Amino acid sequence: MDLVPASESSFLSLSALFARSFEGYFVNVPDAPHLFDARVRSEHISLTESRVARIDGEPVGLVLMARRGRVSRVAGMGIIPSKRGQGLGAAMLQPLLEEARARGDSQMVLEVIEQNAPAVKLYERLGFRRVRRLVGFVGTPTPEDGALEEVPVSACVGLLPEGLPWQLAPATIAGLALPARAFRLGPAVAVVADVAAPTLGIRSIAVEPQARGRGAGRRLLRALAAAFPGKALAVSAVVPEGLCDRFFLGAGFAHPALSQLEMVAELASARAA
């Protein structure tokens, strides 16, 4: 097996390989170049530092790598079905850990579906440790008309705290573009992934500090339900457990079946040694 920079492949072929590498996975990963493009842009994925795994010249897997500052992130790693169970995962990721350590990165982070026990064990063998559990929410709030105002995504970004997981971090939300849209109701702002989708995906929601704890966020959820009738609202499993449980569960939402683990490999101390 050899690893080559993903930047040497066409964008369309990478989208197709990404989908093939996640066939039969816990969640559906379509071959959708526009969604692949949105992921690359908003999550700060570097195609130069991402890798395509090849056997006899044929692509068999893909590792997407993102970077911010001195932190690298495995933004996605998959292997086509016919090549799974052959130890390729470790062979694909170990060189990228070494590259990150050599350039002076302090950490490499990733998220993995908690129910994917073989992947969790692989990452632990490579030196990743569990940091926190990430959960999602899904529900259909009682619709309540509200004077929703469409605002720039930055209106939500400015209200987000530091220390959030990569996919919720201000830098990620700031990188979202259409079809993602942001809506305000009073002091509350939410970013929605795509209002045309069957389910209304909430990418982020925040309330101005002085108005928190007064129901503004839940009123915004009900107004979104009224503005886009017949659609469930969903938050992917990227929210630290306990951070928003009271808010969403109190609004009638429930946890979906799948959760994730945020994991981190410390690199700086190993480099110094």
Buried (B, 14 or more C-beta within 10 A) or exposed (E): BEBEEBBEBEBEEBBBBBBBBBBEEEEEBEEEBEBBBBBBEBBBBBBEBBBBBBBEEEBBBBBBBBBBEEBBBBBBBBBBEEBBEEEBBEEBBEEBBEBBBEEEBBBBBBBBBBEBEEBBEBBBEBBBEBBBBBBBBBBBBEBBEBEBEEBEBEBBBEBBEEEBBBBBBBBBBBBBEEEBBBBBBBBBBBBBBBBEEEEBBBBBBBBBEEEBEEBBBBBBBBBBBBBBEEBBBBBBBBBBBEBBBEBBEEBBBEBBEBBBBBBBBBBEEEBEE
